[in-house]
Amino acid sequence: KLREKIHGESASLLAALWQLTRVIPHDDSNVLLLGESGTGKELFARAIHDLGPRPDAPFVAAQVSAIHEHLFESEMFGHEKGAFTSADRQHIGLFEQAGDGTLFLDEIGDLSASAQIRLLRVIQEKKYRRLSGKEELPFKARLVCATHHNLPEEVRHNKFRLDLYQRINEATVHAPPLRDRKGDIEVLAWYFLNIHRGERQAAFADETLKILCGYPFPGNVRELENIVKSALRACVGEIILPQSLPIGIMNDLLRDAPLTKSDKAADAPRREHIEELIDELARSLPADWLTGAYRETSKLHNHALDRVYLRKMPERHRHNLKAAAKASELDPKTFRNRWKQSGLPPLGGDEEKPDG
């Protein structure tokens, strides 16, 4: 059942799922989910709830960084009518909404100092009152918190309370970044495509999947889903080709690629992968689209596209450097310099060779 909710087979993901299986049976333990933004921490929280002993109880999620400090108590614990000027009716807070289910507090590391104190008191006493309320209400829900912050470091710098950290961290689960789950990228891409394509019979071209699998995904799983949705919108047919992907992918993918042959054996596989990817892009991207993208991209990003765009030009012009440079709106010397700076193989061909 867990594998129906969280997709992938990478070692880092399986390690996280193993952590989950140790946490889920202990319904009374508060859980801290650690991981970068976009790694799917809420999905992990829902798995903890759905596979726990009370899956039919409420699951209530809140991003605490989006709650104004002055509204924290009202949103969390609720308020009675007349508690403040605009309180024209009773409000049931998130703690009360969660009942004996699960309360998921995302971005817990962004809590202000005063909010940390108020939250700690409720966790310790297991009871709270609505603002202006007289009745003490029991807090029975399982608390699952998440953050992309390094909380031990925050504790050391007095930015997060040690006693609150200890209370919310009775069990820990690490959601791995997508760059550590390279083998899962294709599985997840197809999963998101199946979700968002609707009635369309859309499918990925092999070249597109190669590009996705080589991309570092700084925004993690959330970014992959957004890219798939964007590619679906840009795709004019039923096959998602590389040109349907956002141009920023190629900029980010190639910008930090090694430019020269490395003597380090550890760098060799990465360089080989990048070179194969550049060849794939130069071969698969339409010339007109690539030319337009190259000219429209800012100077900050040109260096990344040089390696794809310039490689294609000599072949299109029968290795006539002068003609290739002219088509690129560069003089031959600048063309050669950019070729060299991009780390491409030595440029052959004859500058004066007739083009035709």
Stockholm file with secondary structure:
# STOCKHOLM 1.0

chainA/1-356         KLREKIHGESASLLAALWQLTRVIPHDDSNVLLLGESGTGKELFARAIHDLGPRPDAPFVAAQVSAIHEHLFESEMFGHEKGAFTSADRQHIGLFEQAGDGTLFLDEIGDLSASAQIRLLRVIQEKKYRRLSGKEELPFKARLVCATHHNLPEEVRHNKFRLDLYQRINEATVHAPPLRDRKGDIEVLAWYFLNIHRGERQAAFADETLKILCGYPFPGNVRELENIVKSALRACVGEIILPQSLPIGIMNDLLRDAPLTKSDKAADAPRREHIEELIDELARSLPADWLTGAYRETSKLHNHALDRVYLRKMPERHRHNLKAAAKASELDPKTFRNRWKQSGLPPLGGDEEKPDG
#=GR chainA/1-356 SS CGGGTSCCCCHHHHHHHHHHHHHTTCTTSCEEEECCTTSCHHHHHHHHHHTSSCTTSCEEEEEGGGSCGGGHHHHHHCBCTTSSTTCCSCBCCHHHHHTTSEEEEECGGGCCHHHHHHHHHHHHHTEECCBTCCSCEECCSEEEEEESSCHHHHHHTTSSCHHHHHHHCSEEEECCCGGGCGGGHHHHHHHHHHHHCTTCCCEECHHHHHHHHHCCCTTHHHHHHHHHHHHHHHCSSSEECGGGSCHHHHHHHHHTSCCSCCSCGGGHHHHHHHHHHHHHHHHHSCHHHHHHHHHHSCHHHHHHHHHHHHHHHHHHTTTBHHHHHHHTTSCHHHHHHHHHHTTCCCCCSBTTSCCC
#=GC SS_cons         CGGGTSCCCCHHHHHHHHHHHHHTTCTTSCEEEECCTTSCHHHHHHHHHHTSSCTTSCEEEEEGGGSCGGGHHHHHHCBCTTSSTTCCSCBCCHHHHHTTSEEEEECGGGCCHHHHHHHHHHHHHTEECCBTCCSCEECCSEEEEEESSCHHHHHHTTSSCHHHHHHHCSEEEECCCGGGCGGGHHHHHHHHHHHHCTTCCCEECHHHHHHHHHCCCTTHHHHHHHHHHHHHHHCSSSEECGGGSCHHHHHHHHHTSCCSCCSCGGGHHHHHHHHHHHHHHHHHSCHHHHHHHHHHSCHHHHHHHHHHHHHHHHHHTTTBHHHHHHHTTSCHHHHHHHHHHTTCCCCCSBTTSCCC
//
